[in-house]
Amino acid sequence: MKCAYCGKNNKKGALVCKRCGIALPVPPPDHEHEHDEGARDIPPEAAENAASPAGEANEGKKNGGERKKLPIAAAIAAGAVIIAAAVIAALLLGGGNKFILPARNAYSMSEDGALFFGGEVIPPFDSGTACSELCTNGSAACILNGETLYLSTEGKTRTVAKEVSSYVLSAGGDAVVYRDNNGLLWRAETKDEIAAPVCLCSSAVDEQYAVSPNGGAVLYSMGGKLILWNGSVKELCEGKTAVSVSNGGAYIYAYSPAENALYSVTKRGRETFIRANLYGYIYLNFDHDEIAFTTMSGPGIFITMCSLRGREPIEVLNSSSEVRPVIPTTGVLKLETPDDMRNISEVVSGEAAPVRTVYTCPMKHFEGRYFHGAGLVKFSAKGSEQVDPVYCPDAVVSANGKTVVYKNDGKLRKYTSGAEASEILAENVSFFRASSNCGTVWYLDGAGALHCLNGASDTLISPSVIGSFAIRPNGREAVFCVAGDLFSNKGGKAKGTTAYDVNNAVNVFADSNGLYMMTENGWTKAPKDGQKIDLTK
């Protein structure tokens, strides 16, 4: 099939041009597949319900560097921003996807970057300057406060380096790689407090770099050349920046700013074009050998795809906006690039935001996983199954990956693998958090009141407008604040509410070790003693 835009000959049935990424004419479906293809269509309300852009991303030099414009035709870009996908805040903060891990020996993190371990707050933390990051299993954490980089393991924090501009913590927590104010790239072991950091380069490197899950391989660009460090330095190719590298450098993905294209690269420097016209964010599995991304293939046409272990990508969904992996409620969606995780947004000024933000999901494979956004989709290399075609701004999956709780059009729904259809749990829902098994859901209704949904039981906990709330990973306890007053509830029954002698709480957090509150003095553990009260009376 020849592309009318660039003239490239593509395989029969290809959805997008392999060279330029523009959508190709879709051939009539085979009769036996007509029903399946029709089920993949997104109704008009999906585009109507899509979230609007949220403004510019942080473009400061620290933790991100200057953003570059994508070379996408003006007509395509202008049409695309009208129906842009939801902002990353919906992915990170919605539906219970907080940085919570169930293990008691793991770190957890609030949305504003405060770290917790063993029921205690980990210093230093300054909400105005700090940037924190967890490894995927929660065994290590980094804090960049000002220009000083700290590393925390087993509840103990040490200084790694000063005059640091950005850093990346490996997904497995074995090493941290950071760029100093002179542009030099350094690597430090997280478990070896004695060993000095190792400099990986001889001159300044670009802002964009990537680290393998075990921390043993580092991918970066310097002087226009893509370089792999895997114990020694090896130049791979030119004109590319780092996206990801797997352990040992077996799988390497790189980005071409000039083409706005994704490539796979071998350790010998062989380049294979994947797709052009990239849009939005890139997602990695834990091993960094699979990658999910979205291409913008025309006005209002987004195709989300997966490249599984370096192979030709497979379509997840062709729709009016990108779709994103649904991560477990107790998992961590980890930032891999030095962009500022506290100020990420989507599309600005009629142009698609550059593809500089890469996230690691705490799962081995994308196959058999759910994606959400323009519909709820279960992805398989043999063909995607669309569960619900209505726009889903929030979605979380149970730890075993079989149950998904999601929200669309104000309705809270649950779908379990193998079921004929989803079930409606509640209506008029504005926000929710789910337990790790998705069996208990706490939600705010349209008036801001807090409810606990446990099986068929929907219990009103507080009729007052909730300032913020959080739940333990098992869903058995919640902490919330109302106009500065602090409360908790055990068991999801109205009579199980406890009021504390606190009147200045502005935020709350919960993990397996306890409940926390934030006041003008910062984060502290919530009081142990309080008075039983029924807020519904």
C-alpha positions in Angstrom: 0.0 0.0 0.0 1.6 3.2 -1.2 1.6 6.3 1.1 0.1 9.3 -0.8 2.1 11.7 1.5 5.7 10.4 1.2 5.5 7.6 -1.4 6.7 4.8 0.8 5.4 1.3 -0.1 3.9 -0.3 3.0 2.6 -3.8 3.8 -1.0 -4.7 2.8 -3.4 -3.7 5.6 -0.9 -1.4 7.3 -2.6 1.3 9.4 0.1 3.9 9.2 3.0 4.6 6.9 6.2 3.0 8.2 8.2 6.1 7.1 6.1 9.1 8.0 3.5 7.7 10.3 0.5 9.2 8.4 -2.7 7.2 8.5 -3.2 5.0 5.5 -6.6 4.2 3.9 -8.3 1.4 5.8 -9.4 -1.5 3.5 -12.9 -2.9 3.9 -12.8 -5.6 6.7 -13.3 -9.3 6.0 -16.9 -10.4 6.5 -15.9 -12.7 9.4 -14.2 -9.8 11.2 -16.8 -7.1 10.7 -18.2 -7.3 14.2 -14.8 -7.2 15.8 -13.7 -4.2 13.9 -16.9 -2.4 14.6 -16.5 -3.0 18.3 -13.2 -1.0 18.2 -14.9 2.2 17.0 -15.0 5.1 19.5 -18.4 6.9 19.6 -18.5 10.7 19.2 -18.9 11.2 23.0 -15.4 9.8 23.5 -13.9 12.9 21.8 -16.4 15.2 23.5 -15.5 13.9 26.9 -11.7 14.1 26.3 -9.9 16.3 28.7 -8.6 19.6 27.4 -4.9 20.6 27.5 -3.6 21.9 30.9 -1.1 24.4 29.8 2.7 24.4 29.4 5.0 21.9 31.1 7.8 23.1 33.3 10.5 24.4 30.9 13.2 25.2 33.5 16.7 24.0 33.1 16.6 21.9 36.2 15.0 18.5 35.9 14.0 18.6 32.3 15.8 21.1 30.1 14.4 23.2 27.3 11.6 21.5 25.3 11.9 21.4 21.5 9.1 21.7 19.0 7.9 18.7 17.0 8.1 18.8 13.2 4.5 18.0 12.7 2.4 19.7 9.9 0.5 22.7 11.3 -2.9 21.4 10.1 -2.4 18.1 11.9 -1.2 19.6 15.1 -3.9 22.2 15.2 -6.6 19.6 14.8 -5.1 17.2 17.3 -5.0 19.6 20.2 -8.7 20.0 20.2 -9.1 16.4 21.3 -5.9 16.0 23.2 -5.7 13.1 25.7 -6.1 13.6 29.4 -3.2 15.3 31.3 -0.7 13.1 33.1 -2.2 14.2 36.5 -5.2 11.9 35.7 -2.9 9.1 35.2 -0.7 9.6 38.3 -3.3 10.8 40.8 -6.6 9.4 39.6 -8.4 6.4 40.9 -5.9 5.4 43.5 -2.7 5.4 41.5 -0.7 7.0 44.2 2.8 6.0 44.9 1.9 3.3 47.4 3.4 -0.1 47.9 1.9 -2.8 50.2 5.2 -4.1 51.8 6.1 -2.6 55.1 9.7 -2.5 54.2 9.0 -0.3 51.1 9.1 3.4 50.6 5.9 5.2 49.6 5.4 8.7 48.3 2.7 11.3 48.3 1.6 13.2 45.2 3.7 16.2 46.2 6.9 14.1 46.5 7.1 13.5 50.2 8.7 10.2 51.1 7.7 7.8 53.9 9.3 4.6 55.3 8.3 2.5 58.3 5.7 5.0 59.4 8.0 7.9 59.4 8.6 10.9 57.1 12.0 10.8 55.3 13.9 14.2 55.3 14.9 16.4 53.6 11.7 17.5 52.0 10.7 21.0 50.8 7.5 21.1 48.7 8.8 24.1 46.8 12.1 22.7 45.6 12.3 18.9 46.2 11.9 16.3 43.5 11.6 12.7 44.8 11.6 9.4 43.0 11.0 5.8 44.0 12.4 2.7 42.3 9.7 0.3 41.1 9.9 -2.1 44.1 10.1 0.7 46.7 13.4 -0.4 48.1 15.2 2.8 47.3 14.4 6.5 46.9 16.1 9.6 45.7 15.5 13.3 46.6 16.8 16.3 44.7 16.5 19.2 47.1 17.8 22.3 45.4 21.0 21.1 43.8 21.8 18.4 46.4 21.0 14.7 45.6 20.1 12.4 48.4 19.7 8.6 48.4 17.6 6.8 50.9 17.7 3.0 51.6 16.3 1.0 54.5 15.1 4.3 56.1 18.6 5.8 56.1 19.4 8.8 53.9 22.8 10.0 52.7 24.1 12.7 50.4 25.2 11.5 47.0 26.4 14.7 45.3 25.9 18.4 45.2 25.5 20.8 42.2 23.2 18.2 40.5 20.9 19.3 37.7 18.9 16.1 37.1 19.0 12.4 37.9 17.4 9.0 37.0 17.0 6.2 39.6 17.2 2.7 38.0 13.8 0.8 38.1 15.3 -1.9 40.3 16.9 0.6 42.7 20.5 -0.6 42.2 22.0 2.6 40.9 21.3 6.3 40.4 22.7 8.2 37.4 22.9 12.0 37.6 24.0 15.0 35.5 26.0 17.7 37.3 25.8 21.4 36.6 28.7 21.1 34.1 26.8 18.5 32.1 28.9 15.5 33.1 27.1 12.2 33.8 27.8 10.2 36.9 26.7 6.8 38.2 26.5 5.8 41.9 25.7 2.5 43.5 22.7 2.7 45.9 23.9 -0.1 48.2 27.6 0.7 48.4 28.0 3.8 50.6 31.8 3.7 50.4 32.3 3.5 46.6 32.7 6.9 44.9 30.4 7.9 42.0 31.9 7.1 38.5 31.9 9.6 35.7 30.7 8.1 32.5 31.7 10.8 30.0 34.5 13.1 29.0 32.4 16.2 28.2 28.8 17.5 28.6 26.0 15.2 27.7 22.4 16.0 26.6 19.6 16.3 29.1 18.0 13.2 27.9 19.4 9.9 29.2 18.2 6.5 30.3 19.2 3.8 32.7 18.5 0.0 32.6 16.4 -1.6 35.3 19.5 -3.1 37.1 21.4 0.2 36.7 24.2 -1.6 34.7 23.6 0.1 31.4 23.3 3.8 30.6 22.2 5.4 27.4 22.9 9.0 26.6 23.9 11.4 23.8 26.9 13.6 23.5 28.0 15.7 20.6 25.1 14.5 18.4 26.0 10.8 19.0 24.0 8.2 20.9 26.3 6.4 23.3 25.9 3.2 25.4 27.8 2.7 28.6 27.7 -0.9 29.8 31.0 -1.0 31.8 32.7 0.7 28.8 31.7 3.4 26.3 30.4 2.5 22.8 29.1 5.0 20.2 26.0 3.6 18.5 24.6 6.2 15.9 24.1 9.8 15.3 21.1 12.2 15.6 19.3 10.2 18.3 18.5 10.8 22.0 17.9 8.1 24.6 14.5 6.7 25.3 15.3 3.4 27.1 17.8 0.6 27.5 17.3 -2.9 28.9 19.7 -4.8 31.0 23.0 -5.4 29.2 21.8 -3.2 26.3 19.9 -6.0 24.7 17.0 -3.7 23.7 17.6 0.0 23.0 15.0 2.5 22.0 16.0 6.0 20.8 14.2 9.1 19.6 15.0 11.2 16.5 14.1 14.9 17.2 14.5 15.8 13.5 12.0 13.2 12.4 9.9 13.0 15.6 10.4 9.2 15.2 11.1 6.2 17.4 13.9 3.8 16.5 15.2 0.6 17.9 19.0 0.3 18.0 21.3 -2.7 18.5 24.5 -2.7 20.5 26.3 -2.6 17.2 24.6 0.5 16.2 22.1 -0.9 13.7 19.0 1.3 13.5 15.5 0.1 12.8 12.7 2.7 12.2 9.7 2.1 14.4 7.2 4.9 13.9 7.1 8.7 13.2 4.7 11.4 14.4 5.1 10.4 18.0 2.6 12.0 20.4 2.3 12.2 24.2 4.1 9.9 26.6 6.1 6.7 26.3 5.6 3.8 28.6 8.0 0.9 29.4 7.5 -2.4 31.1 9.7 -3.2 34.1 12.4 -4.9 32.0 12.5 -2.1 29.4 12.2 -4.6 26.5 8.6 -3.5 25.7 7.4 -0.1 24.9 3.9 1.5 24.4 3.6 4.8 22.5 1.1 6.8 20.5 1.4 8.3 17.0 -0.7 11.1 15.6 -1.7 10.1 12.2 -4.0 12.9 11.1 -6.6 15.4 12.5 -8.2 13.6 15.4 -6.5 10.2 14.6 -4.3 8.7 17.3 -2.9 5.2 17.1 -1.5 3.7 20.3 0.9 0.9 19.7 3.2 -1.6 21.5 6.6 -2.8 20.4 7.1 -6.1 22.1 10.8 -6.9 22.6 12.0 -4.9 19.7 9.6 -6.2 17.1 7.3 -4.4 14.7 4.7 -2.6 16.8 1.1 -3.9 17.2 -1.9 -1.6 17.4 -3.6 -1.3 20.7 -6.2 1.2 19.7 -6.9 3.6 16.8 -9.1 6.4 18.2 -9.7 10.0 19.0 -7.0 10.1 21.7 -4.1 8.1 23.1 -4.7 5.3 25.6 -2.5 4.5 28.5 -1.5 1.3 30.5 -3.6 0.7 33.6 -1.3 0.0 36.5 -2.1 -1.9 39.7 -3.4 0.2 42.6 -0.4 -0.7 44.7 2.1 -0.2 41.9 4.4 2.6 41.1 4.4 4.5 37.8 8.0 5.7 37.7 9.4 8.7 35.9 12.5 7.7 33.9 13.6 11.0 32.4 14.8 14.1 34.3 11.6 16.0 33.6 10.0 17.6 36.7 7.4 15.0 37.8 5.4 17.6 39.8 4.6 19.8 36.7 3.9 17.7 33.6 1.2 18.6 31.1 0.1 17.8 27.6 -0.3 20.1 24.7 0.4 23.8 24.3 -0.2 26.6 21.8 -1.5 24.3 19.0 1.6 22.1 19.1 2.0 18.6 20.5 4.3 18.5 23.5 7.7 16.9 22.7 8.1 13.2 23.6 10.6 13.5 26.4 8.7 11.8 29.2 9.1 8.1 29.7 7.4 6.0 32.5 8.2 2.5 33.8 5.2 0.4 34.8 5.6 -2.3 37.5 4.8 -5.2 35.2 6.7 -7.6 33.1 4.6 -7.5 29.9 2.0 -5.3 28.2 0.4 -8.4 26.7 -2.9 -9.2 28.5 -2.9 -5.8 30.2 -5.5 -3.1 30.2 -5.2 0.3 28.6 -7.6 3.3 29.3 -8.3 6.7 28.0 -10.4 6.6 24.8 -12.1 3.5 26.0 -11.1 0.6 28.2 -9.1 -1.9 26.1 -7.4 -5.2 26.9 -4.3 -5.5 24.8 -3.1 -8.8 23.3 -0.6 -9.5 20.6 -3.4 -11.5 18.9 -5.8 -8.6 18.9 -7.2 -6.0 21.3 -10.5 -6.4 23.1 -12.4 -3.2 23.7 -14.3 -3.6 27.0 -16.0 -0.1 27.1 -15.8 2.4 24.3 -16.7 5.4 26.5 -13.9 7.8 27.5 -12.3 6.6 30.7 -10.4 9.4 32.5 -9.5 7.2 35.5 -8.8 3.4 35.8 -7.0 1.1 38.2 -6.4 -2.6 38.0 -6.2 -5.2 40.8 -2.8 -6.6 41.8 -3.6 -9.8 39.9 -4.5 -7.8 36.8 -8.0 -9.4 36.4 -10.3 -6.7 37.8 -10.5 -3.1 36.6 -12.3 -0.3 38.3 -12.8 2.8 36.2 -14.9 6.0 35.8 -16.6 7.4 32.8 -19.4 9.9 32.4 -19.7 10.1 36.2 -20.3 6.4 36.6 -18.0 4.1 38.6 -17.7 0.7 36.8 -16.0 -2.6 37.5 -15.0 -5.1 34.9 -13.6 -8.6 35.6 -11.8 -10.7 32.9 -14.1 -13.1 31.3 -17.3 -11.1 32.1 -19.7 -10.3 29.4 -20.0 -6.7 30.4 -18.9 -4.2 33.1 -21.2 -3.5 36.1 -22.1 -0.1 37.5 -20.9 0.4 41.1 -22.1 3.9 41.7 -23.2 7.0 39.8 -22.4 10.7 40.2 -18.8 9.9 41.1 -16.2 12.6 40.9 -13.1 10.8 42.2 -12.2 7.4 43.7 -9.5 5.2 45.2 -9.5 1.4 45.2 -7.9 -1.2 47.3 -5.2 -3.5 45.9 -7.7 -6.2 45.1 -10.3 -3.7 43.8 -12.8 -5.2 46.3 -13.2 -1.9 48.3 -13.6 1.5 46.7 -13.8 4.8 48.4 -15.2 7.6 46.3 -16.4 11.2 46.4 -19.8 12.0 44.9 -20.7 15.1 42.9 -21.2 17.1 46.1 -17.8 16.1 47.5 -19.1 13.7 50.1 -17.1 10.6 51.0 -18.5 7.1 50.5 -17.2 3.6 51.1 -18.3 0.9 48.6 -17.7 -2.6 49.8 -19.4 -5.2 47.7 -23.1 -4.3 47.5 -22.8 -1.9 50.5 -22.5 1.8 49.7 -22.0 3.7 52.9 -21.9 7.5 53.4 -19.0 8.3 55.6 -19.0 12.1 55.6 -21.6 14.3 54.0 -19.3 17.4 54.2 -17.1 18.4 51.3 -13.8 16.5 51.6 -10.6 18.4 51.2 -8.5 15.4 50.4 -8.6 11.7 51.3 -6.3 8.6 51.1 -6.7 4.9 51.8 -4.5 2.1 53.0 -3.6 -0.4 50.2 -5.9 -3.0 51.7 -8.8 -0.5 51.6 -9.8 -1.1 55.2 -9.0 2.4 56.5 -9.2 5.9 55.1 -7.9 9.2 56.3 -9.5 12.5 55.2 -9.8 16.2 56.1 -12.7 18.6 56.1 -12.0 22.3 56.3 -8.7 21.5 58.1 -10.2 19.0 60.5 -8.7 15.5 60.4 -10.7 12.3 60.5 -10.1 8.6 59.8 -12.5 5.7 59.2 -12.0 2.0 59.8 -14.2 -0.7 58.2 -16.2 1.6 55.9 -19.1 2.1 58.4 -20.4 5.5 59.5 -19.8 4.6 63.2 -16.2 3.8 62.5 -15.1 7.4 62.1 -12.5 9.0 64.4 -12.1 12.7 64.9 -8.6 14.1 65.9 -7.7 17.3 67.7 -6.3 18.8 64.5 -7.7 21.9 62.7 -5.0 22.8 60.2 -4.7 19.7 58.0 -4.3 20.6 54.3 -3.4 17.2 52.9 -3.4 13.5 53.9 -1.6 10.3 52.9 -1.8 6.6 53.9 0.3 3.6 53.4 0.7 0.1 55.0 2.5 1.7 58.0 0.1 4.4 58.9 -1.8 7.6 58.3 -0.2 11.0 57.7 -1.2 14.6 57.6 0.3 17.7 56.2 0.0 21.1 58.0 1.8 24.4 57.7 4.7 22.6 59.5 5.0 19.9 56.9 4.2 16.2 56.9 3.8 14.3 60.2 2.2 11.1 61.3 -1.5 11.4 62.2 -2.3 11.3 66.0 -3.0 7.9 67.5 -5.8 9.0 69.8 -9.1 10.6 68.8 -12.8 10.6 69.5 -15.3 8.3 67.9 -17.9 10.2 65.9 -20.6 9.6 63.3 -20.4 12.4 60.8 -23.7 11.4 59.1 -25.7 12.5 62.1 
